[in-house]
Amino acid sequence: MNNFEKLDWIFIISYFGLISIIGMWVSQRKKTSNDYFLAGKKMSWLAVGASLFAANISSEHYIGLAGSGATSGLAVGNFEWLAIFALLLLGWLFVPFYLRSSVFTMPEFLEKRYGKSCRMYLTSVSIISYIITKMSVTIFAGALLLNFIMGWNMVTSSILLVIVTGLYTIAGGLESVVYTSIIQTLLLIVGASILTIFGLKEVGWIAGLREKVPSDFFSMFKPINHPDFPWTGIMFGAPILGVWYWCTDQYIVQRVLGAKNIEHARAGTILASYLKLLPVFILVLPGIIAVAMFPGVKSDQAFPMLVSSYLLPAGLKGLVIAGLLAALMSSLASCFNSISTLFTMDLYTNLRYGAGEKELVLVGRLATTAMVILSILWIPFIRSISSQLFVYLQSVQAYIAPPITAVFVIGILWRRANNTGAFTTLIFGAIVGMLRLVLEILWKKGLISLGPLAWFVQMNFLHFAILLFLTSVLIMYSGSLFSRKTDIYKSKYIEHSIGRNCNFKLNSISNFDKYNLIFSVIVVSLLVVLWIVFR
């Protein structure tokens, strides 16, 4: 790599060493299944918030957000800012149900609310989607970054990252993921912030940057006919994906399940909502800076181009790369841990009733090991993933999220919702979403002509998410209303809480939650101000 000096290597090696030491230290503690999968349910609000943010931000964010910033400007940042509402919804609406029902996984919650068929469906879909999308995209994007920035062979660098991440995840479980994510969150924020500041200085700060890029790059809202980010899709479609990802996905919610109590879980989601204000400025903005500095730069190369350029002095370049590695490893570790939890607690325990604590921890470690091996075997195929397929993978969530969002939200807000309506909705949504994905891929490859299905395939993916969500709500309502009203509730807590848990009086909540409420109002106010500034 050009301009890569000894001080940079010191930062990178120190990072690997520190993460390995922390991971191994945590792994020495005696672990039950509760310790291994949920960190003993003793995570503080700081650990929950940092872990939520670190699990979310990965190498594909560095490539994807900066790349979209280089193409369309700040508008892609709406996905980050709208996540604030989803995180607050997680903290104030979903958290009480999840923690009081004492579940390990989201599929387990669905079984308590509806029935076993819903649990098995969500478990299967989650594991498959993690392997196909989260794991593969994270490794691919990380390998691409390291290859471009440092000149490392994609296969070699990927294997190194997968093995190091896998070792501390296998040994320590969620607790090691959480402890290391605090360090990783700090590193990725500091590293990306340094790059942004040096980039702004190079182009003449904001005033100079505005002169070098199209004027609409600094507008958060695009016309309704925009191919990627129409304002209608952003405001009404993106929140559907946000609720699915932040409020119902095991990959994210597992951090909340490990909180010591509801107040700390809620405060953690609020901290994460503040952190989600940052990516627009430290991940999207660098893409715009790259366009100003390197006219004609390819979108996927925007962020790597900045890092590998003359912009950063010795030492700081190593710090930024350590931040990149932190994002990659944190996301990968979260994925490994979530898959092992789903496999062990949702599949294995149903096959082997009465399994002991040591056996469950062992199975969890073996499941994580299997994921590490699968990741390594997948690496040679990752090299064939094109940027076009990378975009396909990013839009997959629009095809699977709407029915799952509908089932969770309606299940919490409406007591009459039952297993018949929920399972019918999930199956219908899966068929329609898969049909859209397959037809879109075949059409873009030129293998089929669409004919009367053109509207279905060519519709913006966010508009498609809106349509599928509304259809799912209708099916959920109809299926529940016209089926037998029997065996609706599987959990005594859920039975007495559906549709009632959202109501509270200010004088009846704890002092901790009063502060939570104040900080929730503040972060929403900050977001409104930012939207006004960048409207």
C-alpha positions in Angstrom: 0.0 0.0 0.0 1.3 3.5 -0.8 2.3 5.8 2.1 1.7 3.0 4.6 4.3 3.4 7.4 5.4 1.6 10.6 3.2 3.7 12.8 0.2 2.7 10.9 1.1 -1.0 11.4 1.5 -0.4 15.1 -2.1 0.9 15.3 -3.5 -2.1 13.4 -1.5 -4.8 15.3 -2.4 -3.1 18.6 -6.0 -3.2 17.7 -5.9 -7.0 16.8 -4.0 -7.6 20.1 -6.4 -5.6 22.3 -9.5 -7.2 20.8 -8.0 -10.7 21.2 -7.0 -10.1 24.8 -10.4 -8.8 25.8 -12.2 -11.6 24.0 -10.1 -14.3 25.6 -10.4 -12.6 29.1 -14.1 -12.7 28.9 -14.1 -16.3 27.7 -12.4 -17.5 31.0 -15.6 -16.9 33.0 -17.8 -19.8 33.8 -20.8 -19.7 31.5 -24.4 -21.0 31.5 -26.6 -20.7 28.4 -27.9 -17.4 29.8 -24.3 -16.1 30.1 -23.2 -17.3 26.7 -26.2 -16.2 24.6 -27.5 -13.2 26.6 -24.3 -12.0 28.5 -25.9 -13.1 31.8 -28.6 -10.4 31.4 -26.3 -7.9 33.1 -25.5 -5.5 30.3 -25.6 -1.8 31.2 -27.2 0.9 29.0 -23.7 1.9 27.8 -22.9 -1.6 26.7 -26.3 -2.1 25.1 -26.1 1.2 23.1 -22.6 0.7 22.0 -23.2 -2.9 20.9 -26.4 -1.9 19.0 -24.5 0.7 17.0 -21.4 -1.5 16.4 -23.4 -4.5 15.3 -25.2 -2.2 12.8 -22.3 -0.4 11.3 -20.1 -2.8 9.2 -17.8 -2.7 6.2 -20.7 -2.5 3.7 -21.7 0.7 5.4 -18.4 2.3 4.6 -18.7 1.2 1.0 -22.5 1.5 0.6 -23.2 4.8 2.4 -20.1 6.6 1.0 -20.9 5.1 -2.5 -24.5 6.3 -2.4 -23.2 9.7 -1.1 -20.9 9.9 -4.1 -23.9 9.1 -6.4 -26.9 10.9 -4.9 -25.6 13.0 -2.0 -27.0 13.0 1.6 -30.4 11.4 0.8 -29.2 7.8 1.7 -28.6 9.1 5.2 -32.3 9.1 5.8 -32.0 5.3 6.4 -29.7 6.2 9.3 -31.8 9.0 10.7 -35.1 7.1 10.4 -33.5 4.3 12.5 -33.8 6.7 15.4 -37.6 6.3 15.4 -37.3 2.5 15.1 -34.8 2.4 18.1 -37.1 4.5 20.2 -40.0 2.2 19.3 -37.8 -0.7 20.3 -37.1 0.9 23.7 -40.6 2.1 24.5 -42.9 -0.4 22.9 -41.1 -3.7 22.3 -38.6 -4.0 25.1 -41.2 -4.6 27.9 -42.7 -7.5 26.0 -39.4 -9.0 25.2 -37.8 -8.8 28.6 -40.8 -9.8 30.7 -41.5 -12.8 28.5 -38.0 -14.0 29.3 -37.2 -15.2 25.7 -33.8 -16.0 24.3 -34.8 -15.3 20.7 -37.3 -13.5 18.5 -38.7 -16.8 17.1 -39.3 -17.9 20.7 -41.3 -14.8 21.3 -43.4 -15.5 18.2 -44.2 -19.0 19.6 -45.3 -17.5 22.9 -47.5 -15.0 21.1 -48.8 -17.2 18.2 -47.6 -20.8 17.9 -44.7 -23.1 17.0 -45.2 -22.8 13.2 -44.4 -19.1 13.3 -41.3 -19.8 15.4 -39.9 -22.4 13.0 -40.6 -20.1 10.0 -38.8 -17.1 11.5 -35.8 -19.3 12.7 -35.3 -20.8 9.2 -35.7 -17.5 7.4 -33.3 -15.7 9.8 -30.5 -18.3 9.6 -30.7 -18.5 5.8 -30.8 -14.7 5.4 -27.9 -14.2 7.7 -25.7 -16.6 5.8 -26.7 -15.4 2.3 -26.7 -11.7 3.1 -25.2 -10.4 6.3 -22.3 -12.8 6.5 -21.4 -12.8 2.8 -21.9 -9.1 2.2 -19.8 -8.2 5.3 -16.9 -10.4 4.3 -17.1 -9.3 0.7 -17.2 -5.6 1.5 -14.4 -6.0 4.1 -12.2 -7.9 1.7 -12.8 -5.3 -1.0 -11.8 -2.5 1.4 -8.6 -4.2 2.5 -7.7 -5.2 -1.0 -8.1 -1.6 -2.3 -6.6 0.2 0.7 -3.8 -2.1 1.8 -3.2 -4.3 -1.2 -3.9 -7.5 0.8 -5.1 -10.6 -1.1 -8.9 -10.8 -0.7 -8.9 -14.4 0.3 -6.0 -14.2 2.8 -7.3 -11.0 4.5 -10.8 -12.4 4.7 -9.6 -15.7 6.3 -7.6 -13.8 8.9 -10.5 -11.6 9.9 -13.0 -14.5 10.1 -10.6 -16.6 12.2 -9.8 -13.8 14.7 -13.4 -12.8 15.0 -14.6 -16.4 15.3 -12.1 -17.2 18.0 -13.3 -14.6 20.6 -17.0 -15.1 19.6 -16.7 -18.9 20.0 -15.0 -18.6 23.3 -16.9 -15.8 24.9 -20.3 -15.6 23.4 -22.4 -12.4 23.5 -20.4 -11.1 26.5 -17.2 -11.0 24.5 -19.1 -9.5 21.5 -20.4 -6.7 23.8 -17.1 -5.9 25.6 -15.2 -5.7 22.3 -17.9 -3.7 20.6 -17.4 -0.8 23.1 -13.8 -0.5 21.9 -14.9 -1.0 18.3 -17.6 1.6 18.5 -15.1 4.2 19.7 -12.6 3.3 17.1 -15.0 3.4 14.1 -16.4 6.8 15.2 -13.0 8.3 15.8 -11.5 6.8 12.6 -14.3 7.9 10.3 -14.5 11.3 12.0 -10.7 11.9 11.4 -11.1 11.1 7.7 -14.1 13.4 7.3 -12.3 16.3 9.0 -9.1 16.0 6.9 -11.3 15.6 3.8 -13.3 18.7 4.5 -10.1 20.6 5.2 -8.7 19.5 1.8 -11.8 20.7 -0.2 -12.2 24.0 1.6 -14.7 22.9 4.3 -18.5 22.9 3.6 -18.4 26.1 1.5 -15.7 24.7 -0.8 -17.4 21.3 -1.0 -20.7 22.9 -2.1 -19.0 24.5 -5.0 -17.5 21.2 -6.3 -20.6 19.0 -6.3 -24.2 19.3 -7.6 -26.4 21.5 -5.5 -29.0 18.8 -4.8 -26.3 16.6 -3.1 -27.1 18.4 0.2 -30.8 17.8 0.1 -32.2 14.9 2.1 -35.4 14.6 0.1 -35.5 13.5 -3.6 -38.4 13.7 -6.1 -41.0 11.0 -6.1 -39.6 9.6 -9.4 -36.0 9.3 -8.1 -34.8 5.8 -9.0 -33.3 5.0 -5.6 -34.5 7.3 -2.8 -37.9 8.9 -3.6 -39.2 10.9 -0.7 -42.4 8.8 -0.5 -40.4 5.6 -0.3 -38.1 7.1 2.3 -40.8 8.4 4.6 -43.2 5.5 4.3 -41.2 2.5 3.1 -37.9 2.8 5.0 -39.6 2.9 8.4 -41.1 -0.6 7.6 -37.6 -1.9 7.0 -36.4 -0.1 10.1 -38.9 -1.7 12.4 -38.1 -5.1 11.1 -34.4 -4.6 11.5 -34.2 -2.8 14.8 -37.3 -4.2 16.6 -37.7 -7.8 15.4 -34.3 -9.1 14.1 -32.4 -11.4 16.4 -29.1 -9.9 15.1 -30.0 -6.6 16.7 -32.5 -7.4 19.5 -30.2 -9.9 21.2 -28.3 -7.0 22.7 -31.4 -5.7 24.3 -32.3 -9.1 25.6 -29.0 -9.1 27.5 -29.8 -5.9 29.4 -29.9 -6.0 33.2 -33.4 -4.5 33.3 -36.0 -2.6 31.1 -34.7 0.8 32.0 -31.1 0.0 31.0 -32.4 -1.7 27.8 -34.4 1.4 27.0 -31.5 3.8 27.7 -29.3 1.7 25.5 -31.7 2.1 22.6 -31.8 5.8 23.2 -27.9 6.0 23.2 -27.9 4.1 19.9 -30.4 6.6 18.5 -28.0 9.5 19.3 -25.1 7.6 17.6 -27.3 7.1 14.5 -27.1 10.8 13.9 -23.4 10.4 13.1 -23.2 8.2 9.9 -24.6 10.9 7.7 -21.5 13.0 8.6 -18.8 10.4 9.0 -19.8 7.8 6.3 -22.1 9.5 3.7 -20.3 12.9 3.7 -16.9 11.3 2.8 -18.5 9.9 -0.4 -19.3 13.5 -1.4 -15.8 14.6 -0.5 -14.4 11.8 -2.7 -16.4 13.1 -5.7 -15.0 16.6 -5.1 -11.4 15.4 -4.7 -11.5 12.6 -7.4 -14.0 13.5 -10.1 -15.3 10.4 -11.8 -14.5 8.1 -8.9 -16.6 4.9 -8.9 -19.2 4.8 -6.2 -17.9 1.7 -4.5 -14.4 3.1 -4.4 -15.2 6.5 -2.8 -14.3 5.6 0.8 -11.3 3.4 0.0 -10.0 6.1 -2.3 -10.0 8.6 0.5 -8.2 6.3 2.9 -5.6 5.2 0.5 -4.9 8.8 -0.8 -2.3 11.3 0.5 -5.0 12.8 2.8 -4.0 11.2 6.1 -0.6 11.4 7.8 1.3 8.4 9.1 -0.4 6.9 12.2 -3.8 8.4 11.5 -4.2 6.2 8.4 -3.6 3.1 10.6 -6.2 4.4 13.1 -8.8 4.8 10.3 -8.1 1.3 9.1 -8.4 0.0 12.6 -11.8 1.6 12.7 -12.7 -0.2 9.4 -11.6 -3.5 10.9 -13.6 -2.7 14.1 -16.7 -2.3 12.1 -16.2 -5.4 10.1 -15.3 -7.6 13.1 -18.1 -6.3 15.3 -20.7 -7.0 12.7 -19.3 -10.4 11.9 -19.1 -11.4 15.5 -22.7 -10.3 16.1 -23.8 -12.4 13.1 -21.9 -15.5 14.4 -23.4 -15.2 17.8 -27.0 -14.6 16.6 -26.9 -17.6 14.3 -25.6 -19.9 17.1 -28.3 -18.6 19.4 -31.0 -19.3 16.9 -29.7 -22.7 16.1 -29.2 -23.8 19.7 -32.3 -22.2 21.4 -34.8 -22.6 18.5 -33.7 -25.7 16.7 -31.6 -27.9 19.0 -33.7 -27.5 22.1 -36.7 -28.7 20.1 -34.8 -31.8 18.9 -33.3 -32.6 22.3 -35.6 -31.7 25.2 -34.0 -31.3 28.6 -30.5 -30.5 27.3 -28.3 -29.2 30.2 -26.6 -25.9 30.5 -23.1 -27.2 29.6 -24.5 -29.0 26.6 -26.3 -25.9 25.3 -23.1 -23.8 25.6 -21.1 -26.5 23.8 -23.7 -26.6 21.0 -23.6 -22.9 20.7 -19.8 -22.9 20.4 -20.0 -25.7 17.8 -22.6 -23.8 15.8 -20.4 -20.7 15.8 -17.5 -22.8 14.8 -19.6 -24.2 11.9 -20.4 -20.6 10.8 -16.7 -19.7 10.9 -15.8 -22.7 8.7 -18.8 -21.9 6.4 -17.5 -18.3 6.1 -14.0 -19.5 5.1 -15.4 -22.0 2.5 -17.6 -19.2 1.1 -14.7 -16.8 0.6 -13.5 -18.0 -2.8 -17.1 -17.5 -4.1 -17.2 -14.0 -2.7 -14.7 -12.8 -5.3 -17.3 -13.5 -8.0 -19.9 -11.2 -6.3 -20.4 -8.2 -8.6 -21.3 -4.7 -7.4 -24.6 -5.3 -9.1 -25.3 -8.3 -6.9 -24.1 -6.3 -3.9 -26.9 -3.9 -4.6 -29.3 -6.8 -5.0 -28.3 -8.1 -1.5 -28.9 -4.7 0.0 -32.5 -4.6 -1.3 -33.4 -8.1 -0.1 -34.6 -6.7 3.2 -37.4 -4.8 1.4 -38.7 -8.2 0.1 -38.6 -10.1 3.4 -39.2 -7.4 6.1 -42.9 -6.2 5.5 -44.8 -9.4 6.5 -42.5 -9.9 9.6 -43.0 -6.3 10.7 -46.8 -6.7 10.3 -46.8 -9.9 12.4 -44.8 -8.4 15.3 -46.5 -5.0 15.4 -50.1 -6.3 15.1 -49.3 -9.0 17.5 -48.4 -6.5 20.2 -51.1 -3.9 19.5 -54.1 -6.2 18.7 -55.2 -8.9 21.1 -57.3 -10.8 18.5 -54.3 -11.6 16.3 -53.7 -15.3 16.2 -51.5 -18.0 14.7 -53.7 -18.6 11.6 -53.4 -14.9 10.6 -49.7 -14.7 11.4 -48.6 -17.8 9.7 -50.7 -17.1 6.6 -49.2 -13.6 6.4 -45.6 -14.9 6.8 -46.0 -17.5 4.0 -47.8 -15.1 1.6 -45.1 -12.4 2.2 -42.3 -14.9 1.6 -43.8 -16.1 -1.7 -44.4 -12.5 -3.0 -41.0 -11.2 -1.8 -39.2 -14.2 -3.3 -41.1 -13.8 -6.6 -40.1 -10.1 -6.8 -36.4 -10.9 -6.1 -36.1 -13.8 -8.6 -38.0 -11.9 -11.4 -35.9 -8.8 -10.8 -32.6 -10.7 -11.0 -33.7 -12.6 -14.2 -34.9 -9.4 -15.8 -31.8 -7.4 -15.0 -29.7 -10.3 -16.4 -31.8 -10.0 -19.6 -33.1 -13.6 -19.3 -36.8 -12.8 -19.3 -39.2 -10.1 -20.6 -41.7 -8.8 -18.0 -44.8 -8.2 -20.0 -47.8 -7.4 -17.7 -45.5 -7.9 -14.6 -43.4 -4.9 -15.5 -45.0 -2.7 -12.8 -44.4 -5.4 -10.1 -40.7 -5.7 -10.9 -39.8 -2.2 -11.9 -41.5 -0.5 -8.9 -39.0 1.1 -6.5 -38.1 -1.3 -3.8 -39.2 1.0 -1.1 -42.6 1.5 -2.7 -42.8 -2.3 -3.1 -42.2 -2.6 0.7 -45.1 -0.3 1.4 -47.5 -2.3 -0.9 -46.4 -5.6 0.6 -46.8 -4.3 4.2 -50.3 -3.0 3.6 -51.2 -6.3 1.9 -49.7 -8.2 4.9 -51.7 -6.1 7.4 -54.9 -6.9 5.5 -54.2 -10.6 5.4 -53.2 -10.7 9.0 -56.4 -8.9 10.0 -58.6 -11.1 7.8 -56.9 -14.3 8.8 -57.2 -13.6 12.5 -60.7 -12.3 12.4 -62.3 -15.1 10.4 -60.5 -18.0 12.0 -61.4 -19.7 15.3 -60.6 -17.7 18.4 -58.8 -20.4 20.2 -55.4 -20.9 21.8 -54.5 -17.3 20.9 -52.1 -16.7 23.8 -49.1 -18.9 24.7 -47.6 -16.7 27.4 -49.4 -15.4 30.5 -47.5 -12.1 30.5 -48.3 -11.5 26.8 -52.0 -12.4 27.4 -52.4 -9.7 30.0 -50.3 -7.1 28.1 -51.4 -7.1 24.5 -52.6 -3.6 23.6 -52.2 -2.3 27.1 -48.5 -2.0 27.7 -48.0 1.3 25.8 -50.1 3.3 28.3 -48.4 4.9 31.3 -48.6 8.0 33.4 -45.6 10.3 33.8 -45.9 10.2 37.6 -45.9 6.4 37.7 -42.6 5.8 35.9 -39.1 5.6 37.5 -36.7 8.5 37.7 -34.4 6.5 35.3 -37.2 6.4 32.7 -38.0 10.1 33.2 -34.5 10.8 32.0 -35.0 8.3 29.2 -38.1 10.2 28.1 -36.3 13.6 28.2 -33.4 12.3 26.1 -35.9 10.7 23.7 -37.6 14.0 23.1 -34.2 15.7 22.7 -32.9 13.3 20.0 -36.2 13.6 18.0 -35.9 17.4 18.3 -32.3 17.3 17.0 -33.4 15.2 14.1 -36.2 17.6 13.1 -33.7 20.5 13.2 -31.3 18.5 10.9 -34.1 17.7 8.5 -35.0 21.4 8.3 -31.3 22.4 7.7 -30.8 19.7 5.0 -34.4 19.8 3.5 
